[in-house]
Amino acid sequence: MDEKIREKKIYKVTVLGSIVNVLLVVLKFLFGILGHSAAMIADAVHSLSDLITDIIVLVFVKLSNKPKDNDHDYGHGKYETLATSIIGLALLFVGAMICYGGVEKIIMAWQGEELQQPGIIAFVAAVLSIIFKEWVYRITVKVGQQVGSQAVIANAWHHRSDAFSSIGTALGIGGAIFLGSRWTVLDPIAAVVVSVFIIKTAWTLIRQAADELLEKSLPESIENEIVKIAESEPGVTGVHHLCTRRIGNNIAIEMHLRMPGDMLLYTAHKRATEVEKKLREQFGESTHISLHVEPLKIDGKYVDPDDSSENK
């Protein structure tokens, strides 16, 4: 996909999410205050964190799409990885705060303190939030998969985590309203349950970003596919010293190709170029590829084709 089209798609879906987040933040804070619902106010804070991560995605995707320069020979793809880690950390913080607030209120109820019953207006806000956030999630994750952006997919899951949070809020508020004041504790209980899912999602995103920042190799299935593509080229008899990693949205491949020692340099270069072409067709034009060509070994040693008796 053309980088300009990719960037346009990312910006369009992120701006859409930002508009929805702005509306929901105002709606939740207003209805949370009017409906006397601490859970809805906490949900508003969660939506506010969504808005912040939208801004992060807009900024970092712009940076990650910058072309290579003298200071960044491998491009700027890691900015996108950094954005994913920031989103994960933001989710972790919000999840922990929701959990803390919920546990605190459960303890208060356990000690006999009566919790304030929320109003129906807060329940309406929670239902609207579920509908809109799930809608934005589906649109955002679809675009993220189309353009192959982990940061956009991470942001989509942040939208869904907000929907999950609103589900818990709706259950708690609904239970407190329709079951009576004795059941107001359902609000914080639901918030704690939802916070566990939020923290789990955050941990997945943080671990994924950490793997990339620590140069974790690509999955074995992908590496096997790389070897298969290389060895399918005539003249390539083997592959070794394969090193792979992810650079933001792109991947990097480095490996040694073994070819007959008496092959002309021109022919060897041509074969290696064909391998590069096939790899880019499979993994994208922006794939970083570094190939080293070397002759076959006989009895574990390189042999000069001009003098088969001399080992080198």
URGI-V244258 format. One record per pair of residues at least 12 apart in sequence whose ideal C-beta (glycine too) atoms are under 6 Angstrom apart, sorted by the first residue. I is the first residue (numbers start at 1). J is the second residue. D is the distance in Angstrom with one decimal. If there is no record, write none. Layout:
i->I j->J d->D
i->I j->J d->D
This chain:
i->3 j->65 d->5.7
i->6 j->147 d->4.6
i->7 j->65 d->5.3
i->9 j->143 d->5.4
i->9 j->147 d->5.5
i->10 j->61 d->5.1
i->10 j->152 d->5.6
i->13 j->140 d->5.2
i->13 j->143 d->4.4
i->14 j->54 d->5.4
i->14 j->57 d->5.2
i->14 j->58 d->5.5
i->17 j->54 d->5.3
i->17 j->136 d->5.1
i->17 j->140 d->5.9
i->18 j->54 d->4.2
i->20 j->132 d->5.5
i->20 j->136 d->5.1
i->21 j->47 d->5.6
i->21 j->50 d->4.8
i->21 j->51 d->4.1
i->24 j->47 d->4.6
i->24 j->129 d->5.6
i->25 j->44 d->5.8
i->25 j->47 d->4.7
i->25 j->48 d->5.1
i->27 j->125 d->5.6
i->28 j->40 d->5.6
i->28 j->43 d->5.4
i->28 j->44 d->3.5
i->28 j->47 d->5.9
i->28 j->125 d->5.5
i->29 j->44 d->4.4
i->31 j->121 d->5.0
i->31 j->122 d->5.4
i->31 j->125 d->3.8
i->32 j->44 d->5.7
i->32 j->122 d->5.9
i->34 j->121 d->5.6
i->35 j->118 d->5.2
i->35 j->119 d->3.6
i->35 j->121 d->4.3
i->35 j->122 d->3.1
i->36 j->116 d->5.2
i->36 j->118 d->5.7
i->36 j->119 d->5.9
i->37 j->118 d->3.6
i->37 j->122 d->3.7
i->37 j->173 d->5.8
i->39 j->169 d->4.7
i->39 j->172 d->5.4
i->39 j->187 d->4.6
i->39 j->191 d->5.5
i->40 j->122 d->4.4
i->40 j->125 d->5.9
i->42 j->98 d->5.5
i->42 j->101 d->5.7
i->43 j->165 d->5.5
i->43 j->166 d->5.8
i->43 j->169 d->4.8
i->46 j->94 d->5.4
i->46 j->162 d->5.3
i->46 j->165 d->5.1
i->47 j->162 d->5.7
i->49 j->90 d->5.2
i->49 j->94 d->4.8
i->50 j->158 d->5.5
i->50 j->162 d->5.4
i->53 j->87 d->4.7
i->53 j->90 d->5.7
i->53 j->155 d->5.7
i->53 j->158 d->5.4
i->56 j->83 d->5.5
i->56 j->86 d->5.5
i->57 j->83 d->5.8
i->57 j->151 d->5.4
i->57 j->155 d->5.1
i->60 j->79 d->4.8
i->60 j->83 d->3.6
i->63 j->76 d->5.6
i->63 j->79 d->4.2
i->64 j->76 d->5.2
i->64 j->77 d->5.4
i->64 j->79 d->4.1
i->64 j->80 d->4.1
i->64 j->248 d->5.3
i->74 j->247 d->5.6
i->77 j->247 d->4.2
i->77 j->248 d->2.4
i->77 j->249 d->5.7
i->77 j->250 d->5.4
i->78 j->248 d->5.5
i->80 j->151 d->4.6
i->80 j->248 d->4.1
i->80 j->249 d->5.9
i->81 j->209 d->5.3
i->81 j->212 d->4.6
i->81 j->248 d->5.4
i->83 j->151 d->4.3
i->84 j->150 d->5.3
i->84 j->151 d->5.1
i->84 j->154 d->4.7
i->84 j->205 d->5.8
i->84 j->209 d->4.4
i->85 j->209 d->3.6
i->87 j->154 d->4.8
i->87 j->158 d->5.9
i->88 j->202 d->5.0
i->88 j->205 d->3.4
i->88 j->206 d->3.8
i->91 j->198 d->5.9
i->91 j->202 d->3.5
i->92 j->202 d->3.8
i->95 j->195 d->4.7
i->95 j->198 d->3.5
i->95 j->199 d->3.9
i->95 j->202 d->5.8
i->98 j->191 d->5.4
i->98 j->195 d->4.1
i->99 j->192 d->5.5
i->99 j->195 d->3.8
i->102 j->188 d->4.0
i->102 j->191 d->3.8
i->102 j->192 d->3.8
i->105 j->188 d->3.7
i->106 j->188 d->5.0
i->109 j->185 d->4.1
i->115 j->184 d->4.1
i->117 j->176 d->5.5
i->117 j->181 d->5.0
i->117 j->184 d->5.4
i->118 j->173 d->4.8
i->118 j->176 d->5.6
i->122 j->173 d->5.2
i->123 j->173 d->4.6
i->123 j->174 d->5.5
i->126 j->166 d->4.9
i->126 j->169 d->4.6
i->126 j->170 d->3.7
i->126 j->173 d->5.9
i->127 j->170 d->5.8
i->129 j->166 d->3.9
i->130 j->163 d->5.3
i->130 j->166 d->4.6
i->130 j->167 d->5.8
i->133 j->159 d->5.2
i->133 j->162 d->4.8
i->133 j->163 d->3.8
i->134 j->163 d->4.7
i->136 j->159 d->4.8
i->137 j->156 d->5.3
i->137 j->159 d->4.2
i->137 j->160 d->4.2
i->140 j->156 d->3.8
i->140 j->159 d->5.9
i->141 j->153 d->5.9
i->141 j->156 d->3.8
i->144 j->156 d->5.5
i->148 j->249 d->5.4
i->149 j->249 d->5.8
i->154 j->205 d->5.1
i->157 j->201 d->5.5
i->161 j->198 d->4.8
i->161 j->201 d->5.4
i->164 j->194 d->5.3
i->164 j->197 d->5.3
i->165 j->194 d->4.9
i->168 j->190 d->3.8
i->168 j->191 d->5.5
i->168 j->193 d->5.9
i->168 j->194 d->3.4
i->171 j->190 d->4.6
i->172 j->186 d->4.8
i->172 j->187 d->3.3
i->172 j->190 d->3.8
i->173 j->187 d->6.0
i->212 j->246 d->5.0
i->215 j->245 d->4.7
i->217 j->244 d->5.2
i->218 j->244 d->4.2
i->223 j->244 d->5.8
i->226 j->253 d->6.0
i->227 j->239 d->5.0
i->229 j->278 d->5.1
i->229 j->279 d->5.9
i->230 j->275 d->5.1
i->233 j->271 d->5.5
i->233 j->274 d->5.4
i->233 j->275 d->5.1
i->235 j->259 d->5.1
i->235 j->271 d->4.6
i->236 j->257 d->5.2
i->237 j->258 d->5.1
i->238 j->258 d->4.2
i->239 j->255 d->5.4
i->240 j->256 d->5.3
i->241 j->255 d->6.0
i->241 j->256 d->4.5
i->242 j->255 d->4.3
i->250 j->286 d->4.5
i->250 j->287 d->5.9
i->251 j->283 d->5.8
i->251 j->287 d->5.6
i->252 j->288 d->4.0
i->253 j->289 d->5.0
i->254 j->290 d->4.3
i->256 j->292 d->4.6
i->256 j->294 d->5.7
i->257 j->291 d->5.8
i->257 j->293 d->5.2
i->258 j->294 d->5.9
i->258 j->296 d->5.5
i->261 j->295 d->3.3
i->261 j->296 d->5.9
i->261 j->305 d->4.5
i->262 j->305 d->3.8
i->268 j->293 d->5.1
i->272 j->291 d->4.9
i->272 j->293 d->5.6
i->276 j->289 d->5.1
